[in-house]
Amino acid sequence: MDRTPGRRGQGATENPESDEGSVAVPQQTSADGYRLPPGYKLLRQAGTGRHSSVLLCAEEATGAEVAVKLLAVTVDDESTRLAAHSELLSAGAAARHPCSVTVEDAGFTADHRPYLVEQFCRGGNAQAKLANSGPFPVDETIVIGTRLALALHSAHRRGVLHLDVRPANILFDENGDALLADHGLARVLQRSAPQLGAVFDPMFVPRELFGWEKPGPAADVYSLGATLYALLNGEPAYADAGRTSWSALYAEVLRGELPYPAHRHDIPDPLLILVRRMMSANPEGRPPLTEVHRSLRSLLSPSSATKVPALEPEPAMESPLPGWDPADDLTPEEQAAVEQAGARAQDEAKRQSRKRLIAATTALVVFAAAGTAATLVLRDRGSKPEPKASSSASTAPGPTSSAAPVQVPSDKLAGLMPLNVQAVKANGNVQITWKPPKQAAQVAGYVVRAVVPGGGEPLQKTPNGNEPAVVFTAGSVTADTCYTVNAVISVDGKFQFAPSKELCRTTG
């Protein structure tokens, strides 16, 4: 069988290296020598991970096959066990959803090890499929994302944060349907045995789990986005940095400049834009799960729609159980290393943020000062008139700018111009989105101009950081407004702009 667990406990999934036959150990004893919960007969070991062992067992009363997940800790303190038992039961309740791995029982063994009795999934996990077959098809990724958004929202309503969404925790049942495993389990591990150190996978977590804020529902949105990115790309977004050091990875998470998946030309722009928003460095910049679900469901092909339950996220949500302080999740040695890495990364992030702020502000002022001359350039690129510098432009605040911006040379425009500009009307507002240029690393910021026929001076907006989207509010633009997205390029201390193709069509 082609079922491989990830680097730590994978719930009810199989390890192909355990398929040689049943493990010859006494009943009620696991393969690693620990006692099983009463009422279950060991068939064989299905997988072993960093923090747990997964055992294929049979219920003695019914003969039904289940997975027993034994966590790799012992909890000797009775009060701690009682608290952990309550959280295990909450985790089980959170999994009562068609898109989650079912938890049938939870508790502690006679030797004080936490356990979960779960649905046994024979289809392996997404991490193993990535390793064996590479990136997932777009349609399958959208199906998985839609199902997981439903599962997470349901768990949040029951007050449980997942905090460990990643490909290894996506299991597949005998029908090939994706199910989310291990709701709230990372929290139980951390609270029961903080000596384990970091229990999350840093490749898939937001800045909250690096210590910036207490995790909330937005943390799961980030991890879901990071997981979808990995399914499309074949590996996590910041895998190169993660292979270098925690400090390098932390810096990329704080920077939040998501690279586009390599060697993929079949990913629809709305999906990439959604994933980018989900992986926003700032929790407030991430969409809620209801919006994530709605957006992903709208991208489902007719043939894929049947693979997602015809459910909508429930409207109300209970207060989530408190997140943990990630500092409690580390050993003293790991804590010291993370603090040093965090300090360096935060300093670098602040420096880069100041640079981007100066660049964006200067570009905005210069564009505004250029006035009609810049508009003529944008509206008639064929003649490419030289914009006239105004006195205000020459004295615009900023460290380098002394004249109105000029368009980049025509031979460089193709690599620097924003791509796939779209204008979508929703609730009277118009959202402008685009894809970064091929040479996105040279872009200091963006300025979006809206020219309303007969409306006087053009309107302009700058996005939040380098996020490829802005919104013009209802009433400020009309159906025949024309939009141009300008990439602002800093060349030898002077700003140039690379305009997109002008868009004069709004959909929606």
PyMOL commands that set and color helices and strands:
alter all, ss='L'
color gray80, all
select helices_A, chain A and resi 16-18+78-94+126-133+138-157+167-169+185-192+194-196+202-204+207-210+217-233+239-244+246-255+269-278+283-285+289-298+302-305+326-329+332-379+391-394+410-416+440-442
alter helices_A, ss='H'
color red, helices_A
select strands_A, chain A and resi 40-48+52-59+65-71+103-108+114-118+170-172+178-180+406-407+419-426+429-435+443-451+459-461+469-472+482-491+494-499
alter strands_A, ss='S'
color yellow, strands_A
deselect
rebuild
show_as cartoon
